[in-house]
Amino acid sequence: MNKAADNLARRITTDIRERKPFQLSGLADLDLQQAYAVQDAVVDQLASGPARRAIGGYKLAFNKQASFEYYGITEPCSAPVFADRIVPSGSSVRLDAYGELVIEPEIAAVLGEDLPGSGVTLEQAQRAISHYTTAFELLDVRGAFALDPSAAEAVAQGVYNVGAVLGETRIEPGEVDVATLPVLLVLDSAERMEARGVAPQHPAEAVCWLANHLGARGYRLKAGMIVLCGTHLPAQTIRQAGLIQLAMGSLGSVGLTAT
């Protein structure tokens, strides 16, 4: 990584830690390969300290055709999720702990076994998945959406991930029909959003792609990790305290309280 990219990684790390407003990189020629190098450096810096933080899984982003067209990319993007930021349904978060808290309703795939670093087939990915459950992805966008950053800009910043909330229901992969899966998101018992069959891609396909993508970068998916498989509804900015609930048919529900 060159000096400019190293300086960028240090600045991003400081911005994330101090919840400063999102800044564009200023590197006009930043491509996805460079962005992942910056992301790796940011993750390493955020994980450093006496009690080194572990990676508990990964998220996919921009993994639907409309996103490919909008960002001019040909495959999804990814970022790690720290294990200490993965919490159970019923957890609470403080709004003042984020610059701009955003949630996305997703399917989380939980791995029951390790996957090889490359050449992973869809069948291997399916066998490695222990179960699916409902999930909220937590993001701190810090004003990024107003700047309309490129996919590479978002990747360099870890695609804004600051955690996940997991439901309690565990459904085996073969028992989920994503083509008909209903989604109901309720914000503080008032605002409701509903849809059906809106998964950006089949979650097993998401896991398969991610395993091969990580393998090409020298990483692996391991047993116990989660994969956030992409949002089913538009991202929602949480501005007021209250209860946030998500129901996804046979996958059960998940709840989060913002205070």
C-alpha positions as CSV (number, residue, x, y, z in Angstrom):
1,M,0.0,0.0,0.0
2,N,1.4,3.4,-1.0
3,K,1.8,6.3,1.4
4,A,-1.4,8.1,0.2
5,A,-3.4,5.0,0.9
6,D,-1.8,4.4,4.2
7,N,-2.6,8.0,5.3
8,L,-6.1,7.5,4.1
9,A,-6.5,4.4,6.2
10,R,-5.3,6.2,9.3
11,R,-7.7,9.1,8.7
12,I,-10.6,6.8,8.1
13,T,-9.8,4.9,11.4
14,T,-9.8,8.2,13.3
15,D,-13.0,9.3,11.7
16,I,-14.8,6.0,12.6
17,R,-13.5,6.0,16.2
18,E,-14.5,9.6,16.8
19,R,-17.7,9.4,14.7
20,K,-16.7,12.3,12.5
21,P,-18.7,13.0,9.3
22,F,-17.9,10.8,6.4
23,Q,-15.2,12.3,4.1
24,L,-14.5,11.3,0.5
25,S,-11.0,10.0,0.0
26,G,-9.8,12.6,-2.4
27,L,-8.1,9.8,-4.4
28,A,-9.9,10.0,-7.7
29,D,-8.4,6.9,-9.0
30,L,-9.2,4.7,-6.0
31,D,-10.4,1.3,-7.4
32,L,-11.9,-1.7,-5.6
33,Q,-8.5,-3.5,-5.3
34,Q,-7.0,-0.4,-3.6
35,A,-10.2,0.1,-1.6
36,Y,-9.9,-3.4,-0.1
37,A,-6.3,-2.8,0.8
38,V,-7.4,0.4,2.7
39,Q,-10.2,-1.5,4.3
40,D,-7.8,-4.2,5.5
41,A,-5.6,-1.5,7.1
42,V,-8.6,0.2,8.7
43,V,-9.8,-3.1,10.1
44,D,-6.4,-4.0,11.5
45,Q,-6.1,-0.6,13.2
46,L,-9.7,-0.8,14.6
47,A,-8.9,-4.3,15.9
48,S,-5.6,-3.4,17.6
49,G,-5.2,-3.0,21.3
50,P,-4.6,-5.1,24.4
51,A,-7.8,-7.1,23.8
52,R,-7.6,-7.6,20.0
53,R,-11.0,-7.6,18.4
54,A,-12.0,-10.7,16.4
55,I,-13.8,-10.9,13.1
56,G,-17.2,-12.5,13.7
57,G,-18.4,-12.5,10.1
58,Y,-18.9,-10.5,7.0
59,K,-21.5,-8.4,5.2
60,L,-22.3,-8.2,1.5
61,A,-23.2,-4.9,-0.1
62,F,-24.5,-3.8,-3.5
63,N,-25.4,-7.4,-4.3
64,K,-28.3,-6.8,-6.7
65,Q,-28.5,-5.9,-10.4
66,A,-29.7,-2.4,-9.8
67,S,-26.6,-1.7,-7.6
68,F,-24.3,-3.2,-10.2
69,E,-25.7,-0.8,-12.7
70,Y,-25.7,2.2,-10.4
71,Y,-22.1,1.8,-9.2
72,G,-20.7,0.4,-12.4
73,I,-19.5,-2.9,-10.8
74,T,-19.9,-6.5,-11.8
75,E,-20.0,-8.3,-8.4
76,P,-21.0,-7.5,-4.8
77,C,-18.7,-5.9,-2.3
78,S,-17.9,-7.0,1.3
79,A,-16.6,-5.9,4.7
80,P,-16.0,-7.6,8.0
81,V,-18.2,-7.5,11.1
82,F,-16.5,-7.5,14.5
83,A,-17.6,-10.3,16.8
84,D,-18.1,-7.9,19.7
85,R,-20.7,-6.0,17.6
86,I,-22.9,-9.0,17.0
87,V,-25.7,-9.0,19.6
88,P,-29.0,-10.9,20.1
89,S,-32.5,-9.9,19.5
90,G,-33.9,-7.6,22.2
91,S,-30.6,-5.7,22.6
92,S,-30.6,-1.9,23.0
93,V,-28.4,0.7,21.3
94,R,-27.9,4.4,22.2
95,L,-28.5,6.8,19.3
96,D,-25.8,9.1,20.7
97,A,-23.2,6.4,20.2
98,Y,-23.5,6.8,16.4
99,G,-23.0,9.6,14.0
100,E,-26.0,8.5,12.0
101,L,-27.5,5.1,12.8
102,V,-29.0,3.2,9.8
103,I,-30.5,-0.3,9.9
104,E,-31.0,-2.8,7.1
105,P,-33.2,-6.0,7.4
106,E,-31.4,-9.0,6.2
107,I,-31.0,-12.8,6.3
108,A,-28.0,-13.9,8.3
109,A,-26.3,-17.2,7.3
110,V,-24.5,-18.8,10.2
111,L,-21.7,-21.2,9.2
112,G,-21.4,-24.6,10.8
113,E,-18.1,-25.5,9.3
114,D,-15.1,-23.9,7.7
115,L,-15.0,-23.2,4.0
116,P,-11.8,-23.5,1.8
117,G,-10.1,-20.3,0.7
118,S,-10.9,-20.7,-3.0
119,G,-12.8,-22.8,-5.5
120,V,-15.8,-23.0,-3.3
121,T,-18.9,-24.4,-5.1
122,L,-22.5,-23.6,-4.4
123,E,-23.0,-27.1,-3.0
124,Q,-20.0,-26.7,-0.6
125,A,-21.4,-23.4,0.6
126,Q,-24.9,-24.9,1.2
127,R,-23.4,-27.7,3.2
128,A,-21.3,-25.3,5.3
129,I,-24.3,-23.2,6.4
130,S,-25.7,-24.3,9.8
131,H,-28.8,-22.2,9.6
132,Y,-30.4,-18.9,8.6
133,T,-32.0,-16.3,10.8
134,T,-33.4,-12.8,10.6
135,A,-31.0,-10.0,11.3
136,F,-30.6,-6.2,11.4
137,E,-27.4,-4.9,10.0
138,L,-26.3,-1.8,11.9
139,L,-24.5,0.9,10.0
140,D,-23.1,4.3,11.0
141,V,-23.1,6.2,7.7
142,R,-22.1,9.5,9.3
143,G,-23.6,11.5,6.5
144,A,-22.2,9.4,3.6
145,F,-25.4,9.0,1.7
146,A,-25.6,12.7,1.1
147,L,-22.2,12.6,-0.7
148,D,-23.2,9.6,-2.9
149,P,-19.9,7.9,-2.6
150,S,-18.6,5.3,-5.1
151,A,-18.5,1.6,-4.3
152,A,-14.8,1.9,-3.7
153,E,-15.2,4.8,-1.3
154,A,-17.7,2.8,0.7
155,V,-15.5,-0.4,0.7
156,A,-12.5,1.6,2.0
157,Q,-14.7,2.6,5.0
158,G,-16.0,-0.9,5.7
159,V,-19.3,-0.2,4.0
160,Y,-20.3,1.6,7.2
161,N,-20.8,-1.6,9.2
162,V,-20.9,-1.3,13.0
163,G,-22.6,-4.6,13.9
164,A,-25.6,-6.9,13.6
165,V,-28.6,-8.0,15.7
166,L,-29.5,-11.6,15.2
167,G,-32.9,-13.3,15.7
168,E,-33.4,-16.4,17.8
169,T,-35.2,-18.7,15.2
170,R,-32.9,-21.1,13.4
171,I,-34.1,-22.4,10.0
172,E,-32.1,-25.0,8.0
173,P,-31.2,-23.7,4.5
174,G,-33.4,-26.1,2.6
175,E,-36.5,-24.9,4.5
176,V,-36.4,-21.3,3.3
177,D,-38.0,-20.2,0.1
178,V,-36.5,-16.7,-0.5
179,A,-38.7,-16.2,-3.6
180,T,-41.8,-16.0,-1.4
181,L,-40.3,-14.9,1.9
182,P,-42.4,-12.0,3.5
183,V,-40.7,-9.1,5.1
184,L,-42.3,-6.7,7.6
185,L,-40.4,-3.9,9.2
186,V,-42.1,-1.8,11.9
187,L,-40.4,1.3,13.3
188,D,-41.7,2.3,16.8
189,S,-45.1,0.6,16.2
190,A,-46.0,3.3,13.6
191,E,-44.1,3.2,10.3
192,R,-44.5,-0.1,8.5
193,M,-42.7,-1.4,5.4
194,E,-43.7,-4.7,3.8
195,A,-42.5,-6.7,0.8
196,R,-42.3,-10.3,-0.4
197,G,-39.6,-12.2,-2.3
198,V,-37.1,-9.3,-2.3
199,A,-33.8,-11.0,-1.3
200,P,-31.1,-9.4,-3.4
201,Q,-29.8,-12.9,-4.1
202,H,-30.1,-16.4,-2.7
203,P,-28.2,-16.4,0.6
204,A,-26.3,-19.6,-0.3
205,E,-25.1,-17.9,-3.5
206,A,-24.0,-14.9,-1.3
207,V,-22.0,-17.2,1.0
208,C,-20.4,-19.0,-2.0
209,W,-19.4,-15.7,-3.7
210,L,-18.0,-14.3,-0.4
211,A,-16.0,-17.5,0.3
212,N,-14.3,-17.2,-3.1
213,H,-13.9,-13.4,-2.9
214,L,-12.2,-13.7,0.6
215,G,-10.1,-16.7,-0.6
216,A,-8.6,-14.5,-3.4
217,R,-7.6,-12.0,-0.8
218,G,-6.1,-14.5,1.6
219,Y,-9.0,-14.9,4.1
220,R,-11.4,-17.7,4.9
221,L,-14.9,-18.1,6.2
222,K,-14.8,-20.1,9.4
223,A,-17.4,-22.1,11.5
224,G,-19.4,-19.8,13.8
225,M,-19.1,-16.8,11.5
226,I,-22.1,-15.0,10.2
227,V,-22.7,-13.7,6.7
228,L,-25.1,-10.8,6.3
229,C,-26.6,-11.6,2.9
230,G,-27.8,-8.2,1.7
231,T,-30.8,-5.9,2.5
232,H,-34.4,-6.8,1.7
233,L,-35.6,-3.2,2.0
234,P,-34.2,0.3,1.6
235,A,-31.9,1.3,4.4
236,Q,-33.6,3.2,7.2
237,T,-32.1,6.0,9.2
238,I,-33.1,5.8,12.9
239,R,-33.5,9.3,14.3
240,Q,-35.9,8.7,17.2
241,A,-35.8,6.3,20.2
242,G,-38.2,3.4,20.1
243,L,-38.6,-0.3,19.2
244,I,-37.6,-1.6,15.8
245,Q,-39.1,-4.9,14.8
246,L,-38.5,-7.2,11.8
247,A,-40.5,-10.3,10.9
248,M,-39.5,-12.6,8.0
249,G,-42.0,-15.4,7.9
250,S,-40.5,-18.8,8.8
251,L,-37.3,-17.1,9.7
252,G,-38.9,-15.6,12.7
253,S,-38.4,-12.1,14.1
254,V,-35.8,-9.8,15.5
255,G,-36.1,-6.7,17.7
256,L,-33.9,-3.8,18.6
257,T,-34.6,-0.8,20.9
258,A,-33.0,2.5,20.2
259,T,-32.6,4.8,23.2
